[in-house]
Each structure stands twice: as C-alpha cells, then as structure tokens.
Amino acid sequence: NSRDQYLSGNISCSFSHGFRETKHPELKLISVSVSSKMAEASISVDQDQFSCAICLDLLKDPVTIPCGHSFCMGCIKGCWDQDDHTGVYSCPQCRQTFTPRPVLRKNTMLAEVVEKLKKTGLQAAPPAHCYAGPGDVACDFCTGRKLKAVKSCLACLASYCETHLQPHYESPAFKKHKLVKATGNLQEKICSHHDKLLEVYCRTDQQCICYLCVMDEHRGHDTVSAAAENTEKQKQLGETQIKFQQRIQKREKELQDLRQAVQSLKRSAQAAVEDSERIFTELIRSIERRRSEVKELIRDQEKAAVSRAERLLKRLEQEIAELRRRDAELEQLSHTEDHIQFLQSCQSLCVPPGLEDFPSITVSPHISFEAVRKSVSELKEQLEDFCKVELVKISESGC
C-alpha cells in the first residue's frame, strides 16, 4: 500500500507526441518520461495499452481485473452483468475465469496516465475500416498508413481525411477553396496546357478549359462558366430524363399489354386444344360405334346366309343318301338270278325318286359383301376430304 501511495503521489508524468514508426505503422508508440525525486527514466509503450479491448476507445474510469488486463469500468461491468446467471466471470481478452465476481476498483495511476494523454490531444487509433484500402481515395497528408479521404479540394488539388480537413473549415485562408466528394482523378480537372483549374466550358468546342485558354486558342469562342454550363446541362438532363421516363412508362404499358395478350392467347389456345381433343374423342367414339354397327350388320348377313345354306346342304345330303341307297339296291338286284324276285323288285326300285327344286345359292366372298366394302370406302374418302378442307380453314384462321 505504501508503494502504491508513493507511486501515485510522487510520480509525475510528461508526454510528448514524438511518435516513431514501427513494423506496424498504424500503431503509435508514445514516448513517456517518468520522473521522481529518486530517478528519471524514458520508456516507450504501445498506444493500445491505453485502449479498452471492449469499446476500442481510450480507457474511461480504468479498472484492472485479477488477470492484469484493464478495461473501462462501464464496459467490464456490462459484460459481467450478463454472466450473473452463470456465476462464472471471464476476462474478455484472455478468457481467464473468476469465481466469485471480482470487486472492481478504479486504477488511479492508470486513470491519471490516460487523463494526461487526453490533455495532450491524443486519441485512440482509428478503427481498421477508416484506413484507405484498394479502390479508396487516400489522404494526401497522412504519414505512415493513410486514412480514407472524405473530401478533395479543387484549389489545393489534394484529398484530406477528417482530421487534416479541419483547417479548411476553421481557417479563413481556406474559405474560398471548393471542396468536393473525395475523388482520385484530380489531375483530370487541371488544364494540361496551363496547369490551371478547368472552370470554363467552351460551347464551340464542347470541352472544359481554364481561364487562360479563353484568351488563347479559344479566343472568340462561345464560353460560359463550368457552373453555368453544368446548370444548363442539368436542366437538359432533367428534360431528357423526363422523356426517358415517359418512354419507359409507355414501353412498360406496352409490355404489360403484350404480356396480357400472350397470356390470353395461351388460355385461348389451351381451350381450343381441349375442345378439339374432346370433339375428336367424341368423333372417334362415334366412328367406333359405327364400325361396331357395320361389323354387326355384316355378321348378321353372314349368319343369315350361312344358316340358309346349311339348311340346303342338309336337304342335299339327305337326297344324296337316299339316291345312294336306291343305287345300292339296284346294284344288288342286278345280280339276282331269281327271275320272279327280280321282276317284282325291279318294278318298285326302277321308279325314279321325286326330284325337289332347290333355289340357286351364291356364296362367293368377293361378291356377297362388295356393297358394304364400297360404302365403307366411300365414307372413309369423304371423311378424309372433309378433314383436309377443315384443316385448311383452321390454318387460314390462325394467320
């Protein structure tokens, strides 16, 4: 305790901005001179030693926890408040855990050092995203690792970060300087012949020139200030933009109408396809029915003709059998030697049988159904001719 009192009560610190570059230009080394009644020494420490690892700003009400790391009182308290439900508290930097929750006390010596740093105007190092990277416009006045430029001065022909831009806002000498959004092509705004700012527009040659060009090769040309021409061009641009927007609206309306027409066409085509499928299905069914009817008629005619022929066949077969029987009896009688028997039998056997007249029967397959075949063929030809004519009508209506 006596040692802490001695250090806090008798050590006085003085700081200078004597920063020197290291392997990491973004880290500034602070030269600290420590003097006391007994000794004097000069040491260098990293600026990050005075920054809170939680908020990345200079320490506010610094406290040092048991593992040796220091944080803002409010930052570490907020972190540990979230760990109250577990009862285990850890260092956000090294993750060492503590149980129970350590008591936080302000590190008075560290607070004094940070306060001295603030009085010298030193602030915490900018976040990494503030430094210029590929494609960014870098500050022309930053040394070491350059910060992103926020503005470019057309009078100075230089770009500035937020810090180096302050003189342009504060000093009367820079009040007439024109600041624009940070740009990396400042040289394109300078006349290549006279190294002066391009602030005049030649309407004759349609190009930007400097005020010396007006008195030189552009003498007598129609010239106006770049600002005036910009205003005029902006007006023309606005009018052109209105025309483009109107044309866009018109084309979008046409596009919408065309899309609706296409959708309507698709719906109509689909309906026509469905109707034609239904009609053709009905037509096919009708033809199938007619085919069945024709087939049934042919079979009925066949059945009737065959039945009639079979009856005649049976009668013919019966007559043939009777004739053969009589012929056999006659043959047997012709060989008998008994004259009396021969004469008696011959009288009855020699009487010819009664012959029955049978109708003429024609069963040629090529002639019987020729009329049916002809009718069906004609029906097929008529249907094909009709389909051809109707298909031509459908094709012409689609054009």
Wavefront OBJ file of the C-alpha trace (Angstrom):
o trace
v 0.000 0.000 0.000
v 2.823 2.387 0.846
v 4.368 1.575 -2.550
v 1.120 2.427 -4.383
v 0.780 5.644 -2.432
v 4.353 6.553 -3.277
v 3.835 5.862 -6.972
v 0.526 7.703 -7.198
v 1.616 10.612 -5.031
v 5.167 11.267 -6.123
v 5.425 10.228 -9.769
v 4.749 12.923 -12.310
v 4.478 12.052 -15.967
v 5.067 14.207 -19.016
v 4.142 13.138 -22.554
v 5.207 14.239 -25.979
v 3.962 13.470 -29.468
v 7.313 12.094 -30.514
v 5.799 9.128 -32.325
v 8.124 6.864 -34.260
v 7.305 4.272 -36.894
v 7.425 0.558 -36.101
v 6.703 -2.601 -38.061
v 3.024 -1.657 -37.723
v 2.600 1.973 -38.870
v -0.957 2.060 -37.583
v 0.259 1.609 -34.010
v 1.759 4.723 -32.462
v 4.449 4.487 -29.823
v 4.145 7.004 -27.042
v 7.354 8.315 -25.544
v 6.773 8.600 -21.819
v 9.174 10.374 -19.486
v 8.795 9.319 -15.871
v 10.469 11.435 -13.245
v 10.529 11.251 -9.491
v 12.596 12.569 -6.652
v 14.772 9.467 -6.786
v 15.086 8.542 -10.503
v 14.250 9.592 -14.060
v 13.699 7.205 -16.999
v 12.322 7.277 -20.530
v 10.189 4.375 -21.793
v 8.080 3.685 -24.865
v 4.710 1.965 -24.707
v 2.140 0.981 -27.315
v -0.895 3.262 -27.536
v -3.120 0.149 -27.451
v -2.080 -0.295 -23.820
v -4.345 2.653 -23.003
v -7.308 1.440 -25.100
v -10.204 -0.651 -23.841
v -10.395 -4.015 -25.630
v -14.202 -3.856 -25.463
v -15.043 -0.380 -26.813
v -11.628 0.189 -28.523
v -11.539 3.752 -27.164
v -9.230 5.332 -24.585
v -9.920 3.947 -21.135
v -12.663 5.682 -19.130
v -12.524 5.102 -15.349
v -9.982 2.302 -15.901
v -10.099 -0.800 -13.694
v -7.588 -3.648 -13.659
v -9.002 -7.159 -13.087
v -7.055 -10.028 -11.421
v -5.522 -11.318 -14.669
v -3.846 -7.925 -15.234
v -5.900 -6.605 -18.138
v -7.556 -3.198 -17.900
v -10.951 -2.063 -19.160
v -13.382 0.802 -18.809
v -15.394 0.459 -15.612
v -18.687 0.605 -17.527
v -17.567 -1.846 -20.240
v -16.385 -4.659 -17.952
v -19.331 -4.141 -15.608
v -21.750 -4.540 -18.546
v -20.000 -7.742 -19.674
v -20.050 -9.300 -16.229
v -23.662 -8.323 -15.618
v -24.542 -10.677 -18.480
v -22.670 -13.526 -16.726
v -24.555 -13.177 -13.425
v -26.841 -16.097 -14.281
v -23.859 -18.482 -14.577
v -21.866 -17.190 -11.625
v -18.642 -17.508 -13.649
v -16.932 -14.340 -14.880
v -14.194 -14.189 -17.516
v -11.737 -11.716 -18.966
v -12.913 -10.584 -22.445
v -9.275 -10.502 -23.569
v -7.607 -13.674 -22.229
v -10.760 -15.579 -21.173
v -9.429 -16.377 -17.690
v -12.381 -17.125 -15.395
v -13.039 -15.843 -11.864
v -15.350 -17.025 -9.099
v -16.818 -15.196 -7.302
v -17.218 -11.912 -9.192
v -14.147 -9.728 -8.559
v -14.683 -6.361 -6.907
v -13.919 -3.549 -9.355
v -11.819 -0.628 -8.166
v -10.594 2.305 -10.198
v -6.906 2.156 -11.126
v -5.985 5.688 -10.083
v -2.493 5.663 -11.550
v -3.709 4.376 -14.936
v -6.555 6.896 -14.846
v -4.026 9.693 -14.320
v -1.941 8.480 -17.269
v -4.992 8.337 -19.546
v -6.065 11.800 -18.391
v -2.610 13.159 -19.265
v -2.939 11.542 -22.711
v -6.302 13.216 -23.276
v -4.891 16.619 -22.307
v -2.161 16.260 -24.948
v -4.886 15.801 -27.579
v -4.030 12.151 -28.266
v -6.981 9.989 -29.240
v -7.370 6.289 -29.777
v -6.230 4.802 -33.067
v -8.924 4.876 -35.778
v -10.805 1.636 -36.473
v -9.422 -0.527 -39.267
v -12.257 0.414 -41.649
v -11.107 4.082 -41.545
v -7.843 3.274 -43.308
v -7.633 3.552 -47.078
v -7.722 0.274 -48.946
v -7.720 -0.752 -52.608
v -10.130 1.439 -54.542
v -10.346 4.077 -51.773
v -9.098 7.665 -52.056
v -6.270 8.121 -49.529
v -5.498 11.290 -47.578
v -2.535 13.088 -49.158
v -1.335 14.413 -45.797
v -1.352 11.245 -43.667
v 2.065 9.753 -42.959
v 2.566 6.039 -42.466
v -0.652 4.188 -43.038
v -3.051 6.592 -44.748
v -6.665 7.176 -43.754
v -9.564 7.385 -46.183
v -10.095 10.844 -47.651
v -13.526 12.378 -47.098
v -13.115 15.491 -49.271
v -10.966 16.723 -52.139
v -10.020 20.394 -52.570
v -10.093 21.726 -56.133
v -7.875 24.640 -55.117
v -5.233 22.592 -53.298
v -5.626 19.647 -55.689
v -5.346 17.335 -52.694
v -7.569 14.972 -50.727
v -7.994 15.089 -46.956
v -9.123 12.786 -44.161
v -11.455 14.122 -41.460
v -8.579 15.285 -39.259
v -6.499 17.015 -41.940
v -9.635 18.598 -43.404
v -10.327 20.672 -40.271
v -8.128 23.659 -41.319
v -10.345 24.108 -44.389
v -13.310 24.566 -42.061
v -11.559 26.607 -39.385
v -9.028 28.845 -41.169
v -10.246 31.908 -43.145
v -7.432 31.280 -45.661
v -9.274 28.205 -46.982
v -12.813 29.567 -47.030
v -12.791 30.195 -50.787
v -11.491 26.725 -51.549
v -14.034 24.441 -53.223
v -14.462 21.081 -51.511
v -15.979 18.126 -53.360
v -16.528 14.474 -52.595
v -13.210 12.644 -52.352
v -12.007 11.765 -55.826
v -8.813 10.203 -57.096
v -8.789 11.875 -60.524
v -7.993 15.448 -59.528
v -5.466 15.801 -62.362
v -8.307 15.417 -64.844
v -9.678 18.714 -63.527
v -6.442 20.567 -64.421
v -5.677 22.107 -67.819
v -2.843 20.154 -69.424
v -1.568 23.306 -71.190
v -1.617 25.872 -68.388
v -1.834 23.758 -65.181
v -4.882 25.757 -64.115
v -8.233 24.553 -62.834
v -10.781 23.726 -65.533
v -13.578 26.123 -64.610
v -14.754 27.379 -68.030
v -16.764 25.489 -70.653
v -16.314 26.138 -74.378
v -19.607 25.503 -76.143
v -17.952 25.898 -79.535
v -15.537 23.002 -78.978
v -17.689 21.200 -76.394
v -14.919 20.896 -73.793
v -13.816 22.192 -70.397
v -10.989 24.771 -70.413
v -9.204 27.075 -67.989
v -9.452 30.879 -67.945
v -6.109 31.181 -69.814
v -7.475 29.036 -72.654
v -10.239 31.622 -73.110
v -7.618 34.219 -74.034
v -5.556 31.801 -76.088
v -6.737 29.120 -78.527
v -10.401 29.543 -77.566
v -10.461 33.312 -78.124
v -13.773 34.404 -79.617
v -15.488 31.109 -78.822
v -18.819 30.822 -77.060
v -17.720 30.215 -73.463
v -19.501 30.153 -70.111
v -18.503 29.176 -66.613
v -18.445 25.463 -65.905
v -21.021 26.029 -63.168
v -23.401 27.810 -65.575
v -22.991 25.106 -68.202
v -23.486 22.475 -65.518
v -26.781 24.143 -64.552
v -27.882 24.225 -68.191
v -26.819 20.637 -68.782
v -28.574 19.575 -65.596
v -31.738 21.204 -66.920
v -31.338 19.460 -70.271
v -30.550 16.244 -68.458
v -33.720 16.620 -66.408
v -35.801 17.162 -69.552
v -34.159 14.204 -71.257
v -34.703 12.106 -68.175
v -38.395 13.037 -68.153
v -38.654 11.948 -71.796
v -36.886 8.696 -70.990
v -39.203 8.099 -68.040
v -42.249 8.798 -70.199
v -40.946 6.436 -72.841
v -40.201 3.844 -70.180
v -43.762 4.151 -68.866
v -45.128 3.822 -72.396
v -42.981 0.796 -73.126
v -43.849 -0.754 -69.758
v -47.546 -0.287 -70.573
v -46.999 -1.890 -73.976
v -45.018 -4.654 -72.323
v -47.800 -5.262 -69.815
v -50.446 -5.261 -72.560
v -48.371 -7.642 -74.655
v -47.864 -9.986 -71.710
v -51.602 -9.951 -71.034
v -52.262 -10.644 -74.723
v -49.811 -13.544 -74.649
v -51.488 -14.966 -71.558
v -54.902 -14.554 -73.177
v -53.603 -16.231 -76.340
v -52.233 -19.129 -74.298
v -55.551 -19.537 -72.490
v -57.475 -19.451 -75.794
v -55.097 -21.932 -77.398
v -55.382 -24.254 -74.421
v -59.166 -24.043 -74.532
v -59.129 -24.778 -78.292
v -56.832 -27.764 -77.738
v -59.100 -29.114 -75.018
v -62.214 -28.597 -77.189
v -60.599 -30.239 -80.207
v -59.448 -33.151 -78.054
v -62.974 -33.556 -76.720
v -64.553 -33.325 -80.178
v -62.049 -35.740 -81.732
v -62.590 -38.118 -78.844
v -66.340 -37.978 -79.447
v -65.762 -38.404 -83.198
v -63.540 -41.424 -82.609
v -66.150 -42.907 -80.295
v -68.843 -42.255 -82.913
v -66.734 -43.913 -85.615
v -66.077 -46.817 -83.254
v -69.824 -47.193 -82.723
v -70.460 -47.060 -86.468
v -67.713 -49.604 -87.035
v -69.320 -51.892 -84.491
v -72.711 -51.415 -86.141
v -71.308 -52.193 -89.612
v -69.478 -55.186 -88.223
v -72.684 -56.400 -86.576
v -74.658 -55.947 -89.818
v -72.063 -57.912 -91.768
v -72.132 -60.673 -89.176
v -75.956 -60.761 -89.264
v -75.927 -61.058 -93.055
v -73.254 -63.711 -92.818
v -75.250 -65.623 -90.214
v -78.462 -65.496 -92.278
v -76.729 -66.599 -95.479
v -74.827 -69.383 -93.741
v -77.993 -70.593 -91.981
v -79.879 -70.717 -95.292
v -77.017 -72.516 -96.989
v -76.695 -75.016 -94.142
v -80.410 -75.929 -94.445
v -79.964 -76.533 -98.173
v -76.816 -78.553 -97.504
v -78.718 -80.780 -95.112
v -81.513 -81.408 -97.636
v -78.989 -82.120 -100.400
v -77.105 -84.537 -98.173
v -80.374 -86.353 -97.339
v -81.293 -86.684 -101.033
v -77.821 -87.917 -101.938
v -78.036 -90.537 -99.190
v -81.436 -91.715 -100.471
v -80.154 -91.940 -104.050
v -77.113 -93.928 -102.964
v -79.340 -96.331 -101.023
v -81.568 -96.872 -104.093
v -78.475 -97.265 -106.268
v -77.103 -99.933 -103.955
v -80.417 -101.847 -104.043
v -80.446 -101.666 -107.827
v -76.899 -102.949 -107.945
v -77.799 -105.834 -105.690
v -80.939 -106.580 -107.751
v -78.938 -106.674 -110.935
v -77.027 -109.715 -109.658
v -80.039 -111.790 -108.572
v -80.819 -114.992 -110.588
v -84.369 -115.309 -109.352
v -86.451 -114.022 -112.224
v -89.642 -113.685 -110.245
v -87.971 -111.701 -107.442
v -86.117 -109.533 -109.957
v -89.305 -108.640 -111.770
v -91.231 -107.939 -108.593
v -88.450 -105.762 -107.086
v -87.481 -104.076 -110.299
v -90.887 -102.544 -110.685
v -90.658 -100.722 -107.343
v -86.952 -99.899 -107.486
v -86.892 -98.591 -111.017
v -89.385 -95.847 -110.246
v -87.184 -92.660 -110.169
v -87.364 -90.630 -106.928
v -89.120 -87.316 -106.947
v -86.591 -84.509 -107.594
v -87.065 -81.320 -105.450
v -86.140 -77.995 -106.957
v -83.558 -76.089 -104.831
v -83.021 -72.291 -105.163
v -79.778 -71.080 -106.710
v -77.222 -70.382 -103.970
v -74.261 -67.998 -104.414
v -71.705 -67.863 -101.559
v -68.737 -66.163 -103.246
v -66.993 -63.971 -100.511
v -65.819 -61.465 -103.120
v -69.332 -60.654 -104.282
v -71.573 -61.002 -101.266
v -70.229 -58.004 -99.263
v -68.856 -55.820 -102.051
v -71.565 -53.230 -101.453
v -70.614 -52.946 -97.792
v -66.932 -52.596 -98.624
v -67.706 -49.934 -101.198
v -69.867 -47.940 -98.798
v -67.211 -48.000 -96.059
v -64.506 -46.933 -98.541
v -66.613 -44.030 -99.740
v -67.258 -42.992 -96.146
v -63.501 -43.012 -95.455
v -62.746 -40.896 -98.517
v -65.460 -38.388 -97.675
v -64.187 -38.085 -94.093
v -60.593 -37.525 -95.248
v -61.670 -34.917 -97.799
v -63.741 -33.151 -95.178
v -60.811 -33.149 -92.714
v -58.467 -31.665 -95.331
v -60.877 -28.840 -96.096
v -61.464 -28.042 -92.437
v -57.728 -28.138 -91.614
v -57.095 -25.556 -94.347
v -59.768 -23.336 -92.794
v -58.181 -23.712 -89.340
v -54.731 -22.875 -90.727
v -56.006 -19.775 -92.536
v -57.891 -18.513 -89.483
v -54.683 -18.780 -87.399
v -52.773 -16.468 -89.759
l 1 2 3 4 5 6 7 8 9 10 11 12 13 14 15 16 17 18 19 20 21 22 23 24 25 26 27 28 29 30 31 32 33 34 35 36 37 38 39 40 41 42 43 44 45 46 47 48 49 50 51 52 53 54 55 56 57 58 59 60 61 62 63 64 65 66 67 68 69 70 71 72 73 74 75 76 77 78 79 80 81 82 83 84 85 86 87 88 89 90 91 92 93 94 95 96 97 98 99 100 101 102 103 104 105 106 107 108 109 110 111 112 113 114 115 116 117 118 119 120 121 122 123 124 125 126 127 128 129 130 131 132 133 134 135 136 137 138 139 140 141 142 143 144 145 146 147 148 149 150 151 152 153 154 155 156 157 158 159 160 161 162 163 164 165 166 167 168 169 170 171 172 173 174 175 176 177 178 179 180 181 182 183 184 185 186 187 188 189 190 191 192 193 194 195 196 197 198 199 200 201 202 203 204 205 206 207 208 209 210 211 212 213 214 215 216 217 218 219 220 221 222 223 224 225 226 227 228 229 230 231 232 233 234 235 236 237 238 239 240 241 242 243 244 245 246 247 248 249 250 251 252 253 254 255 256 257 258 259 260 261 262 263 264 265 266 267 268 269 270 271 272 273 274 275 276 277 278 279 280 281 282 283 284 285 286 287 288 289 290 291 292 293 294 295 296 297 298 299 300 301 302 303 304 305 306 307 308 309 310 311 312 313 314 315 316 317 318 319 320 321 322 323 324 325 326 327 328 329 330 331 332 333 334 335 336 337 338 339 340 341 342 343 344 345 346 347 348 349 350 351 352 353 354 355 356 357 358 359 360 361 362 363 364 365 366 367 368 369 370 371 372 373 374 375 376 377 378 379 380 381 382 383 384 385 386 387 388 389 390 391 392 393 394 395 396 397 398 399
